[in-house]
Amino acid sequence: MQRSTLSTVLFMAVSLGAMAQAQRDSLLSISRGDQASEATRLQATSDLLLRNWIAPHQDSVLALARRMLDMKGNERIAYYGSLVAGNIWSERHIGDSVQVYLDLATELIPDTTVKSDRAWLYALNANAANDRGDWIDAIGSLKAGLELAKDVGDTGMEVHFQLQLASVLSQLGETVEATEALTNALAICEATADSVSLAQVYEGLSGSLGTVGDQEAADGYSRKNLELSKRLGRNDLLASAYLNMSHPAANEDLDLGIAYADSGILHSLALGDVSTAQVGYSMKSRIQLFAGRYEAALASLDQAIAMAPDDASENRAAFLGVSRSSVLRRMGRNKEALALSRTLYDRYKNSKDVNVRMWVASGLSSAEQAMGNHREALDLYKRFVQLQDSVKAEENKRGVIRKEYQYAYEKQALADSLQHASELAVQAEEVRRQKVVRNGFMGGFALVAVFAGVFLFQRNRIGREKARSEELLLNILPEEVAEELKERGEANARRIDQATVLFTDFKGFTAYSENLSPEQLVHDLHECFTAFDNIIARHGMEKIKTIGDAYMAAGGLPAANDTHAVDAVQAALEIRDFIAEGKARKIAAGLPFFEIRIGLHTGPVVAGIVGVKKFSYDIWGDTVNTASRMESSGEVGQVNLSEATYALVRDVPGLTFTPRGKVQAKGKGELEMFFVRRSLGEG
């Protein structure tokens, strides 16, 4: 490589700040100096790039990688060239190209390679695995690379692996482990004054906290990230920081959100980072769509689509195309949307990426539905559901366990549970039994028989107590969660990708309670909630809790299933009918009566145990809040569905729906809602 070309690459990397690590300063000194050989300078430059300590234009980096690959007789430099090229293609989400350079790096890796050399191969393998959706392989590679980084004491490399590991874990929904990796990286960055990586840690923490619903803290880290990125002046950090800020800003000020998205796009394009720029245009389009600026939203998507290179990622191209079709439908341009959706389906229906096949099938189903082609829409929706099932089957095959939180229970806390108490009793009895047997042999077989009889009596009593404690535990927790708690002493919270949450609430409960004695009020509530419990159990759902006169349950957990929406709707209709029958009886007897509102919404939730004393199984997430709004925005005697739940049950025989249009929901804005009832003749 000519000296001028190398200088061009390094000139495009801005100042890293006086607080940078000594290791980074040393590498910069070598790569910029004239004393070292070209091979040594190239090696230092590739180290800086792999650690993300400089961020020149992506095309310049690819040119540098090609120069390194062309160096004859220097296997190690060629090896690093393949690593650098592979990482650029990974940033562009071109999985096939990443795999090509991974294979090349594997072939070129020197026989005398040191641990740090091999660690970077693990990093590239993780990128390739992540691009093809093999997260278990990605995590395994990253943890192996992390151990090598620790072995050689390379803190810069260690931070890189912790950040990459946090990214993959976040995609899996394993927020606790991702946050742990980010916290480890944060400690290193603070100890070594690594400001560049610190900005990335801030971004990661913002994402983790946003996932668990702590939006205020998440926004705080987003602001820290932007402030630090501005001080560092790096286009790649600024692009990411501005795009990260566009969403919370849009919640308060749509124009500010768009401005942040524009800034992110500009900094991405300055680096030749087309992939990130496309993300920016997509985010900008969503904000414009929310603001009702349909033409602008369509123009933003068209800009993203227009900049796609010939070898663009199928995943990104399909997503942008399906998004464009959706915007066209919102604009009433259904014929154009249908034509585009059919083109996308024909192009990607045999894609290797099952998610791409799902998107185009779902998009075409919606487009056919909008044109009144209900049979075609139903066939495509069935195809979409089949693809969803195949994704779930593949994930089960890989053994991917999704989780959000892990609650650490101390052993003493478990002593508060009936189960643990009974186990301690069994253990104590076992110790006593051994003493009895030992003393029995010493005192003669007759005495042993006496003690054996006593032991059998005690064992039976303890067995009954244990059975009772297990019964009580299962009244508190789902069976799967209870078993995990007993086996491991703790129970992981899990992310459920799709569950249907049901809320009920009695109308005018306060006025009702004023007309009854406390004893009668509790009796009536107990009667209702007992009936609800039985209905929920019959439909395979899980009761979550009662809050005063409100009742909450969910379908599709703790074990995921495909019938949760239908189960919840049928249960809701039975609950409504039970209350209606009770109302008729009460009116006939001249007594006060209950009236009920019921709301349902479908989406992702986090489910797990809270507390260590009197613990309870609970669920969290925006899905729960929206389900509550479906109930409060409903009407007496009606079952009110969100658009998400309606989409899953609209083709179920025996159900009839009444569209309500957009209804104002507290804290949610206007949401599409539907009333559901049984068709005539269906009971």
C-alpha positions as CSV (number, residue, x, y, z in Angstrom):
1,M,0.0,0.0,0.0
2,Q,1.3,3.5,-0.9
3,R,2.1,5.8,2.0
4,S,-0.4,8.4,0.7
5,T,-3.3,5.9,0.7
6,L,-2.6,4.8,4.2
7,S,-2.4,8.4,5.3
8,T,-5.8,9.1,3.6
9,V,-7.4,6.4,5.7
10,L,-5.9,7.7,8.9
11,F,-6.6,11.3,8.1
12,M,-10.3,10.5,8.0
13,A,-10.2,9.2,11.6
14,V,-10.7,12.2,13.9
15,S,-9.0,12.9,17.2
16,L,-9.7,10.4,19.9
17,G,-9.1,12.7,22.8
18,A,-6.3,13.1,25.3
19,M,-7.8,10.5,27.6
20,A,-7.4,7.5,25.3
21,Q,-5.6,4.4,26.4
22,A,-1.9,4.1,26.1
23,Q,-2.5,1.1,23.8
24,R,-4.5,3.1,21.4
25,D,-1.9,5.9,21.4
26,S,0.8,3.4,20.7
27,L,-1.1,1.9,17.7
28,L,-1.8,5.4,16.3
29,S,1.8,6.3,16.6
30,I,2.9,3.2,14.7
31,S,0.3,3.5,12.0
32,R,1.1,7.2,11.3
33,G,4.8,7.1,11.6
34,D,7.5,6.6,9.0
35,Q,9.9,4.5,11.1
36,A,8.0,1.1,11.0
37,S,7.6,-1.1,7.9
38,E,4.5,-0.9,5.8
39,A,3.4,-4.3,7.1
40,T,3.8,-3.1,10.7
41,R,1.8,0.1,9.9
42,L,-0.9,-2.0,8.2
43,Q,-1.1,-4.3,11.2
44,A,-1.5,-1.3,13.6
45,T,-4.2,0.2,11.4
46,S,-6.2,-3.1,11.2
47,D,-6.0,-3.4,15.0
48,L,-7.4,0.2,15.3
49,L,-10.2,-0.7,12.9
50,L,-11.1,-4.0,14.5
51,R,-11.3,-2.3,18.0
52,N,-13.4,0.5,16.5
53,W,-10.8,3.0,17.6
54,I,-10.9,4.8,14.3
55,A,-13.8,5.0,11.8
56,P,-12.8,6.1,8.3
57,H,-15.1,5.9,5.3
58,Q,-16.2,2.3,4.7
59,D,-15.0,2.3,1.0
60,S,-11.6,3.4,2.2
61,V,-11.5,0.5,4.7
62,L,-12.4,-2.0,2.0
63,A,-9.6,-0.6,-0.2
64,L,-7.2,-1.0,2.7
65,A,-8.4,-4.6,3.2
66,R,-7.9,-5.4,-0.5
67,R,-4.3,-4.0,-0.3
68,M,-3.6,-6.2,2.8
69,L,-5.0,-9.3,1.0
70,D,-2.7,-8.5,-2.0
71,M,0.4,-8.5,0.1
72,K,2.3,-11.6,-1.1
73,G,4.3,-13.6,1.3
74,N,2.8,-12.0,4.5
75,E,0.2,-14.4,5.7
76,R,-0.6,-12.5,8.9
77,I,-1.3,-9.2,7.1
78,A,-3.5,-11.0,4.6
79,Y,-5.3,-12.7,7.5
80,Y,-6.0,-9.3,9.1
81,G,-7.2,-7.9,5.7
82,S,-9.9,-10.6,5.6
83,L,-11.0,-9.8,9.1
84,V,-11.3,-6.1,8.3
85,A,-13.2,-6.7,5.1
86,G,-15.5,-9.2,6.9
87,N,-16.4,-6.7,9.6
88,I,-17.3,-4.0,7.1
89,W,-19.7,-6.4,5.3
90,S,-21.1,-7.3,8.6
91,E,-21.9,-3.7,9.3
92,R,-23.6,-3.6,6.0
93,H,-25.6,-6.7,6.9
94,I,-24.4,-8.7,3.8
95,G,-24.2,-12.1,5.4
96,D,-23.0,-14.0,2.4
97,S,-20.0,-11.7,2.0
98,V,-19.2,-11.9,5.7
99,Q,-19.1,-15.7,5.3
100,V,-16.8,-15.5,2.3
101,Y,-14.2,-13.5,4.3
102,L,-14.7,-15.7,7.4
103,D,-13.8,-18.7,5.3
104,L,-10.8,-16.9,3.9
105,A,-9.6,-15.8,7.3
106,T,-10.0,-19.4,8.6
107,E,-7.9,-20.5,5.7
108,L,-5.2,-17.8,6.1
109,I,-4.8,-17.9,9.9
110,P,-1.1,-18.3,10.6
111,D,0.1,-21.6,12.1
112,T,2.0,-19.5,14.7
113,T,-0.9,-17.3,15.5
114,V,-1.0,-15.7,18.9
115,K,-4.1,-15.6,21.1
116,S,-5.0,-12.1,20.1
117,D,-5.0,-13.1,16.4
118,R,-7.3,-16.0,17.0
119,A,-9.6,-13.8,19.2
120,W,-10.4,-11.6,16.2
121,L,-11.4,-14.7,14.2
122,Y,-13.9,-15.5,16.9
123,A,-15.3,-12.0,16.6
124,L,-15.8,-12.4,12.8
125,N,-17.3,-15.9,13.3
126,A,-19.8,-14.3,15.7
127,N,-20.7,-11.7,13.1
128,A,-21.4,-14.4,10.5
129,A,-23.4,-16.5,12.9
130,N,-25.5,-13.5,14.0
131,D,-26.2,-12.6,10.4
132,R,-27.6,-16.0,9.7
133,G,-29.6,-16.1,13.0
134,D,-27.4,-18.7,14.8
135,W,-27.3,-16.8,18.1
136,I,-26.0,-19.8,20.1
137,D,-22.9,-20.1,17.8
138,A,-22.5,-16.3,18.0
139,I,-22.5,-16.3,21.8
140,G,-20.2,-19.2,22.0
141,S,-17.7,-17.5,19.7
142,L,-17.9,-14.3,21.6
143,K,-17.3,-15.9,25.0
144,A,-14.4,-17.8,23.6
145,G,-12.9,-14.6,22.2
146,L,-13.5,-12.8,25.5
147,E,-11.6,-15.5,27.4
148,L,-8.6,-15.1,25.0
149,A,-8.8,-11.3,25.5
150,K,-8.7,-11.7,29.3
151,D,-5.8,-14.2,29.0
152,V,-3.6,-11.7,27.1
153,G,-4.7,-8.8,29.3
154,D,-6.0,-6.8,26.3
155,T,-8.6,-4.5,27.8
156,G,-9.5,-2.8,24.5
157,M,-10.2,-6.2,22.9
158,E,-12.1,-7.2,26.0
159,V,-14.4,-4.2,25.8
160,H,-15.0,-4.9,22.1
161,F,-16.2,-8.5,22.9
162,Q,-18.3,-7.4,25.8
163,L,-20.1,-4.8,23.6
164,Q,-20.6,-7.4,20.8
165,L,-21.9,-10.0,23.3
166,A,-24.3,-7.5,24.8
167,S,-25.7,-6.8,21.3
168,V,-26.4,-10.4,20.5
169,L,-27.9,-11.1,24.0
170,S,-30.2,-8.1,23.5
171,Q,-31.4,-9.5,20.2
172,L,-32.3,-12.7,22.1
173,G,-34.2,-10.7,24.8
174,E,-31.7,-11.8,27.5
175,T,-31.5,-8.3,28.9
176,V,-30.0,-9.2,32.2
177,E,-27.0,-10.9,30.7
178,A,-26.7,-8.1,28.1
179,T,-26.7,-5.5,30.9
180,E,-24.1,-7.5,32.8
181,A,-21.8,-7.4,29.7
182,L,-22.3,-3.7,29.4
183,T,-21.6,-3.1,33.0
184,N,-18.3,-5.0,32.7
185,A,-17.4,-2.9,29.7
186,L,-18.4,0.3,31.5
187,A,-16.0,-0.6,34.4
188,I,-13.1,-1.1,31.9
189,C,-13.9,2.1,30.0
190,E,-13.9,4.1,33.2
191,A,-10.7,2.6,34.4
192,T,-8.8,3.1,31.1
193,A,-10.5,6.4,30.0
194,D,-11.7,4.7,26.8
195,S,-14.2,7.4,25.7
196,V,-14.9,5.9,22.3
197,S,-16.1,2.6,23.8
198,L,-17.9,4.5,26.6
199,A,-20.2,6.1,24.1
200,Q,-21.1,2.7,22.8
201,V,-21.7,1.4,26.3
202,Y,-24.1,4.4,26.9
203,E,-26.0,3.4,23.8
204,G,-26.2,-0.2,24.9
205,L,-27.5,0.7,28.4
206,S,-30.1,3.0,26.8
207,G,-31.4,0.1,24.8
208,S,-31.4,-2.3,27.7
209,L,-33.2,0.1,30.0
210,G,-35.7,0.9,27.3
211,T,-36.5,-2.8,26.9
212,V,-37.5,-3.2,30.5
213,G,-39.6,-0.1,30.5
214,D,-37.3,2.4,32.3
215,Q,-37.6,5.0,29.6
216,E,-36.5,7.9,31.7
217,A,-33.2,6.2,32.5
218,A,-32.8,5.0,28.9
219,D,-33.3,8.6,27.6
220,G,-30.7,9.8,30.1
221,Y,-28.1,7.4,28.7
222,S,-29.1,8.4,25.1
223,R,-28.4,12.0,26.0
224,K,-25.0,11.1,27.6
225,N,-24.2,9.1,24.4
226,L,-25.0,12.1,22.2
227,E,-23.0,14.6,24.3
228,L,-19.9,12.3,24.4
229,S,-20.2,11.5,20.7
230,K,-20.3,15.3,19.9
231,R,-17.1,15.8,22.0
232,L,-15.3,13.0,20.2
233,G,-16.6,14.2,16.8
234,R,-16.8,10.7,15.3
235,N,-19.3,10.3,12.5
236,D,-20.1,6.7,13.3
237,L,-20.8,7.4,17.0
238,L,-22.8,10.5,16.1
239,A,-24.9,8.7,13.5
240,S,-25.9,6.0,16.0
241,A,-26.4,8.6,18.8
242,Y,-28.7,10.8,16.7
243,L,-30.8,7.9,15.5
244,N,-31.0,6.6,19.1
245,M,-32.4,10.0,20.2
246,S,-34.9,10.3,17.4
247,H,-37.4,7.9,19.0
248,P,-37.7,9.5,22.4
249,A,-37.6,12.9,20.9
250,A,-40.5,12.0,18.5
251,N,-42.6,11.1,21.5
252,E,-42.4,14.7,22.7
253,D,-41.8,16.7,19.5
254,L,-42.2,15.0,16.0
255,D,-40.2,17.7,14.2
256,L,-37.3,17.2,16.6
257,G,-37.4,13.5,16.1
258,I,-37.2,14.0,12.4
259,A,-34.3,16.4,12.8
260,Y,-32.4,13.9,14.9
261,A,-33.1,11.2,12.2
262,D,-31.8,13.6,9.5
263,S,-28.6,14.2,11.5
264,G,-28.1,10.5,11.9
265,I,-28.5,10.0,8.2
266,L,-26.0,12.7,7.3
267,H,-23.3,11.3,9.6
268,S,-23.9,7.8,8.2
269,L,-23.5,8.9,4.6
270,A,-20.3,10.8,5.6
271,L,-18.9,7.3,6.4
272,G,-20.3,5.6,3.4
273,D,-22.5,3.6,5.9
274,V,-25.5,3.0,3.6
275,S,-27.0,0.4,5.9
276,T,-27.2,2.8,8.9
277,A,-28.5,5.6,6.6
278,Q,-31.3,3.2,5.5
279,V,-32.2,2.6,9.1
280,G,-32.3,6.4,9.6
281,Y,-34.7,6.9,6.6
282,S,-36.9,4.1,7.9
283,M,-37.1,5.7,11.3
284,K,-37.8,9.1,9.8
285,S,-40.6,7.5,7.7
286,R,-42.2,6.0,10.8
287,I,-42.2,9.4,12.6
288,Q,-43.7,11.1,9.5
289,L,-46.3,8.4,9.2
290,F,-47.3,8.9,12.9
291,A,-47.6,12.6,12.2
292,G,-50.0,11.8,9.2
293,R,-47.4,13.1,6.7
294,Y,-48.0,10.2,4.3
295,E,-46.3,11.7,1.2
296,A,-43.2,12.6,3.2
297,A,-43.1,9.1,4.8
298,L,-43.3,7.5,1.4
299,A,-40.5,9.8,0.1
300,S,-38.2,8.8,3.0
301,L,-38.7,5.1,2.3
302,D,-38.1,5.7,-1.4
303,Q,-34.8,7.4,-0.5
304,A,-33.8,4.4,1.6
305,I,-34.7,2.0,-1.2
306,A,-32.9,4.0,-3.9
307,M,-29.6,3.9,-2.1
308,A,-29.6,0.1,-1.8
309,P,-26.6,-1.4,-3.6
310,D,-27.0,-4.4,-5.9
311,D,-25.7,-6.7,-3.3
312,A,-28.0,-5.3,-0.6
313,S,-29.2,-7.5,2.3
314,E,-32.4,-9.3,1.4
315,N,-33.5,-8.7,4.9
316,R,-33.2,-4.9,4.6
317,A,-34.6,-4.7,1.1
318,A,-37.7,-6.8,1.9
319,F,-38.4,-4.9,5.1
320,L,-38.2,-1.5,3.3
321,G,-40.4,-2.9,0.5
322,V,-43.1,-4.2,2.8
323,S,-43.0,-0.9,4.7
324,R,-43.6,1.0,1.5
325,S,-46.6,-1.2,0.7
326,S,-48.0,-0.5,4.1
327,V,-47.6,3.3,3.6
328,L,-49.3,3.0,0.2
329,R,-52.3,1.3,1.9
330,R,-52.5,4.0,4.5
331,M,-52.7,6.5,1.6
332,G,-55.5,4.6,0.0
333,R,-53.4,3.6,-3.0
334,N,-54.4,-0.1,-2.6
335,K,-53.7,-1.1,-6.2
336,E,-50.1,0.1,-6.1
337,A,-49.7,-1.6,-2.7
338,L,-51.0,-4.9,-4.1
339,A,-48.7,-4.7,-7.1
340,L,-45.7,-4.0,-5.0
341,S,-46.6,-6.7,-2.5
342,R,-47.0,-9.3,-5.2
343,T,-43.6,-8.3,-6.7
344,L,-41.9,-8.7,-3.3
345,Y,-43.6,-12.0,-2.6
346,D,-42.5,-13.4,-6.0
347,R,-39.0,-12.1,-5.4
348,Y,-38.5,-13.3,-1.8
349,K,-41.0,-16.2,-1.3
350,N,-38.0,-18.7,-1.5
351,S,-35.6,-16.6,0.5
352,K,-33.2,-18.5,2.8
353,D,-34.2,-16.0,5.5
354,V,-37.5,-17.3,7.0
355,N,-38.2,-13.8,8.5
356,V,-38.1,-12.4,5.0
357,R,-40.6,-15.0,3.8
358,M,-42.9,-14.2,6.7
359,W,-42.8,-10.4,6.0
360,V,-43.7,-10.7,2.3
361,A,-46.4,-13.2,3.0
362,S,-47.9,-11.0,5.7
363,G,-47.6,-7.9,3.6
364,L,-49.3,-9.5,0.6
365,S,-52.1,-10.9,2.8
366,S,-52.8,-7.4,4.1
367,A,-52.7,-5.9,0.5
368,E,-55.1,-8.6,-0.8
369,Q,-57.4,-8.0,2.1
370,A,-57.5,-4.3,1.4
371,M,-58.6,-5.0,-2.2
372,G,-61.3,-7.3,-1.0
373,N,-59.6,-10.5,-2.1
374,H,-60.5,-12.3,1.1
375,R,-59.7,-15.9,0.0
376,E,-56.3,-15.0,-1.3
377,A,-55.7,-13.0,1.9
378,L,-56.7,-16.0,4.1
379,D,-54.4,-18.4,2.2
380,L,-51.4,-16.0,2.6
381,Y,-52.2,-15.5,6.3
382,K,-52.2,-19.3,6.7
383,R,-48.8,-19.3,5.0
384,F,-47.6,-16.6,7.4
385,V,-48.7,-18.6,10.4
386,Q,-46.9,-21.7,9.0
387,L,-43.7,-19.7,8.7
388,Q,-44.1,-18.4,12.2
389,D,-44.4,-22.0,13.4
390,S,-41.3,-23.0,11.5
391,V,-39.4,-20.2,13.2
392,K,-40.5,-21.4,16.6
393,A,-39.6,-25.0,15.8
394,E,-36.2,-23.9,14.7
395,E,-35.6,-21.9,17.8
396,N,-36.7,-24.9,19.9
397,K,-34.4,-27.1,18.0
398,R,-31.5,-24.8,18.7
399,G,-32.4,-24.7,22.4
400,V,-32.6,-20.9,22.4
401,I,-34.0,-19.8,25.8
402,R,-35.3,-16.3,25.8
403,K,-35.3,-14.4,29.0
404,E,-35.4,-10.8,30.3
405,Y,-34.6,-10.9,34.0
406,Q,-33.1,-13.3,36.5
407,Y,-34.2,-12.8,40.0
408,A,-31.5,-13.9,42.5
409,Y,-33.1,-15.5,45.5
410,E,-31.1,-16.0,48.6
411,K,-31.4,-19.3,50.3
412,Q,-32.8,-17.7,53.4
413,A,-35.6,-16.2,51.3
414,L,-36.6,-19.6,50.1
415,A,-37.2,-20.7,53.8
416,D,-40.3,-18.5,53.6
417,S,-41.8,-20.8,50.9
418,L,-43.8,-23.8,52.0
419,Q,-41.9,-26.0,49.6
420,H,-38.6,-25.2,51.1
421,A,-39.9,-25.7,54.6
422,S,-41.2,-29.2,53.7
423,E,-37.9,-30.2,52.1
424,L,-36.1,-29.2,55.2
425,A,-38.5,-31.4,57.2
426,V,-37.8,-34.3,54.9
427,Q,-34.1,-33.8,55.2
428,A,-34.3,-33.6,59.0
429,E,-36.4,-36.8,59.1
430,E,-33.9,-38.6,56.9
431,V,-31.1,-37.7,59.4
432,R,-33.2,-39.0,62.2
433,R,-34.0,-42.2,60.3
434,Q,-30.3,-42.9,59.8
435,K,-29.8,-42.5,63.6
436,V,-32.7,-44.8,64.3
437,V,-31.4,-47.5,62.0
438,R,-27.9,-47.3,63.4
439,N,-29.2,-47.5,67.0
440,G,-31.6,-50.2,66.0
441,F,-28.9,-52.5,64.8
442,M,-27.1,-51.9,68.1
443,G,-30.1,-52.6,70.2
444,G,-31.5,-55.5,68.3
445,F,-33.9,-56.2,65.4
446,A,-37.0,-55.9,67.5
447,L,-36.2,-52.3,68.4
448,V,-35.4,-51.6,64.8
449,A,-38.9,-52.7,63.9
450,V,-40.4,-50.4,66.5
451,F,-38.4,-47.4,65.1
452,A,-39.2,-48.4,61.5
453,G,-42.9,-48.3,62.4
454,V,-42.4,-44.8,63.9
455,F,-40.5,-43.7,60.9
456,L,-43.1,-44.9,58.4
457,F,-45.8,-43.1,60.4
458,Q,-43.7,-39.9,60.4
459,R,-42.8,-40.3,56.7
460,N,-46.5,-40.6,55.8
461,R,-47.3,-37.5,57.8
462,I,-44.4,-35.5,56.2
463,G,-45.5,-36.8,52.8
464,R,-49.0,-35.4,53.4
465,E,-47.6,-32.1,54.5
466,K,-45.3,-31.9,51.5
467,A,-48.2,-32.7,49.1
468,R,-50.2,-29.9,50.8
469,S,-47.3,-27.4,50.5
470,E,-46.9,-28.3,46.8
471,E,-50.6,-27.8,46.3
472,L,-50.4,-24.3,47.9
473,L,-47.3,-23.5,45.9
474,L,-49.1,-24.4,42.6
475,N,-52.0,-22.1,43.7
476,I,-49.4,-19.2,43.7
477,L,-47.2,-20.1,40.7
478,P,-47.6,-21.9,37.4
479,E,-46.4,-25.5,37.5
480,E,-43.4,-24.9,35.3
481,V,-42.2,-21.9,37.4
482,A,-42.8,-23.8,40.6
483,E,-40.7,-26.7,39.4
484,E,-37.9,-24.4,38.3
485,L,-38.0,-22.7,41.7
486,K,-37.8,-26.0,43.5
487,E,-35.0,-27.4,41.4
488,R,-32.8,-24.3,41.1
489,G,-33.7,-22.2,44.1
490,E,-34.6,-19.4,41.7
491,A,-36.8,-18.9,38.6
492,N,-35.8,-17.0,35.5
493,A,-38.1,-14.4,34.1
494,R,-38.8,-15.0,30.4
495,R,-39.7,-12.9,27.4
496,I,-42.9,-14.3,25.8
497,D,-42.9,-13.1,22.2
498,Q,-46.7,-13.2,21.9
499,A,-49.3,-13.5,24.7
500,T,-52.9,-12.3,24.9
501,V,-53.6,-10.3,28.1
502,L,-57.2,-10.1,29.5
503,F,-58.5,-7.4,31.9
504,T,-61.9,-7.2,33.4
505,D,-63.4,-4.5,35.6
506,F,-66.8,-4.0,37.2
507,K,-68.7,-0.8,36.3
508,G,-69.8,1.3,39.3
509,F,-68.2,-1.0,41.9
510,T,-68.1,1.8,44.5
511,A,-71.8,2.5,44.2
512,Y,-72.5,-1.3,44.3
513,S,-70.4,-1.8,47.4
514,E,-72.3,0.9,49.3
515,N,-75.5,-1.1,49.0
516,L,-74.1,-4.3,50.5
517,S,-72.6,-5.4,53.8
518,P,-68.8,-6.1,53.7
519,E,-69.6,-9.8,54.1
520,Q,-72.0,-9.9,51.1
521,L,-69.6,-7.8,49.0
522,V,-66.8,-10.3,49.6
523,H,-69.1,-13.2,48.9
524,D,-70.2,-11.8,45.6
525,L,-66.7,-11.0,44.5
526,H,-65.5,-14.5,45.5
527,E,-68.3,-16.0,43.6
528,C,-67.4,-14.1,40.4
529,F,-63.7,-14.5,40.7
530,T,-64.0,-18.3,41.4
531,A,-66.1,-18.6,38.2
532,F,-63.5,-16.6,36.3
533,D,-60.7,-18.9,37.6
534,N,-62.6,-21.9,36.4
535,I,-63.2,-20.3,33.0
536,I,-59.6,-19.2,32.6
537,A,-58.3,-22.7,33.5
538,R,-60.7,-24.4,31.0
539,H,-59.2,-22.3,28.2
540,G,-55.6,-23.1,29.2
541,M,-54.9,-19.5,30.4
542,E,-53.0,-18.3,33.4
543,K,-54.6,-16.2,36.1
544,I,-52.2,-13.4,37.0
545,K,-53.8,-11.5,39.8
546,T,-56.8,-9.5,41.1
547,I,-56.5,-5.8,41.9
548,G,-59.6,-4.8,43.9
549,D,-62.5,-5.5,41.6
550,A,-60.2,-5.9,38.5
551,Y,-59.2,-9.3,37.2
552,M,-56.1,-10.0,35.1
553,A,-55.2,-13.2,33.1
554,A,-53.1,-14.1,30.1
555,G,-52.9,-16.8,27.4
556,G,-49.8,-18.1,25.8
557,L,-47.7,-18.4,29.0
558,P,-45.7,-19.6,30.8
559,A,-45.3,-22.0,27.8
560,A,-45.9,-20.3,24.4
561,N,-48.7,-21.6,22.2
562,D,-50.5,-20.6,19.0
563,T,-54.0,-20.5,20.4
564,H,-53.7,-17.8,23.1
565,A,-55.7,-15.2,21.2
566,V,-58.7,-17.5,20.5
567,D,-58.5,-18.9,24.1
568,A,-58.6,-15.5,25.6
569,V,-61.5,-14.3,23.4
570,Q,-63.6,-17.4,24.2
571,A,-62.8,-17.0,27.9
572,A,-63.8,-13.4,27.8
573,L,-67.1,-14.2,26.1
574,E,-67.8,-16.8,28.8
575,I,-67.0,-14.3,31.6
576,R,-69.3,-11.8,30.0
577,D,-72.1,-14.3,29.7
578,F,-71.6,-15.4,33.4
579,I,-72.0,-11.8,34.5
580,A,-75.0,-11.2,32.2
581,E,-76.8,-14.3,33.7
582,G,-76.0,-13.1,37.2
583,K,-77.3,-9.6,36.4
584,A,-80.6,-11.1,35.1
585,R,-81.0,-13.2,38.3
586,K,-80.2,-10.2,40.6
587,I,-82.7,-7.9,38.7
588,A,-85.4,-10.6,39.1
589,A,-84.7,-10.7,42.8
590,G,-84.6,-7.0,43.2
591,L,-80.9,-7.0,44.2
592,P,-77.9,-5.0,43.2
593,F,-75.9,-6.5,40.3
594,F,-72.5,-6.3,38.6
595,E,-71.8,-5.1,35.1
596,I,-68.5,-5.7,33.5
597,R,-66.1,-4.3,30.9
598,I,-63.5,-6.7,29.3
599,G,-60.5,-5.8,27.2
600,L,-57.9,-7.8,25.4
601,H,-54.5,-7.1,23.7
602,T,-51.8,-9.3,22.2
603,G,-48.1,-8.6,22.2
604,P,-44.8,-9.4,23.9
605,V,-44.6,-9.6,27.7
606,V,-42.0,-10.4,30.3
607,A,-43.2,-13.0,32.8
608,G,-41.6,-14.0,36.1
609,I,-41.6,-13.9,39.9
610,V,-41.3,-10.7,41.9
611,G,-40.2,-10.5,45.5
612,V,-38.6,-13.0,47.8
613,K,-41.4,-13.1,50.5
614,K,-45.0,-13.8,49.5
615,F,-43.7,-13.9,45.9
616,S,-46.1,-13.8,43.0
617,Y,-46.1,-14.6,39.3
618,D,-46.6,-11.5,37.3
619,I,-46.2,-10.0,33.8
620,W,-44.8,-6.7,32.6
621,G,-44.5,-4.7,29.4
622,D,-46.4,-2.3,27.2
623,T,-48.7,-5.1,26.2
624,V,-50.1,-5.2,29.7
625,N,-50.7,-1.4,29.7
626,T,-52.5,-1.5,26.3
627,A,-54.7,-4.4,27.4
628,S,-55.7,-2.3,30.4
629,R,-56.6,0.5,28.1
630,M,-58.7,-1.9,26.0
631,E,-60.8,-2.6,29.1
632,S,-61.1,1.1,30.3
633,S,-61.9,2.2,26.7
634,G,-64.6,-0.5,26.2
635,E,-68.3,-0.5,27.0
636,V,-70.4,-2.4,29.6
637,G,-71.3,-5.9,28.5
638,Q,-68.8,-5.8,25.6
639,V,-65.5,-7.6,24.9
640,N,-63.2,-5.0,23.4
641,L,-60.2,-6.1,21.3
642,S,-57.1,-4.3,20.1
643,E,-56.1,-4.4,16.4
644,A,-53.4,-6.9,17.2
645,T,-55.8,-9.4,18.9
646,Y,-58.4,-8.9,16.2
647,A,-55.8,-9.8,13.5
648,L,-55.3,-13.2,15.1
649,V,-59.0,-14.1,15.5
650,R,-60.8,-12.3,12.7
651,D,-61.1,-15.5,10.7
652,V,-62.2,-17.8,13.5
653,P,-65.7,-19.3,12.7
654,G,-68.5,-18.3,15.1
655,L,-67.2,-14.8,15.9
656,T,-68.6,-11.5,14.7
657,F,-66.8,-8.2,15.0
658,T,-67.9,-4.6,15.1
659,P,-65.1,-2.1,14.1
660,R,-65.1,0.9,16.4
661,G,-62.5,2.8,14.4
662,K,-59.9,4.8,16.2
663,V,-60.8,5.3,19.9
664,Q,-58.9,7.6,22.3
665,A,-57.1,5.6,25.0
666,K,-55.5,7.3,28.0
667,G,-51.8,7.6,27.5
668,K,-51.9,5.7,24.2
669,G,-53.5,8.1,21.8
670,E,-55.9,6.8,19.2
671,L,-56.0,3.0,18.8
672,E,-58.0,0.8,16.5
673,M,-60.6,-1.2,18.5
674,F,-63.2,-3.9,17.8
675,F,-66.1,-5.4,19.7
676,V,-66.4,-9.2,19.4
677,R,-69.5,-11.4,20.0
678,R,-70.6,-14.8,19.0
679,S,-72.4,-15.1,15.7
680,L,-76.1,-15.7,15.7
681,G,-76.8,-19.4,16.3
682,E,-73.4,-19.8,18.0
683,G,-74.8,-19.4,21.6
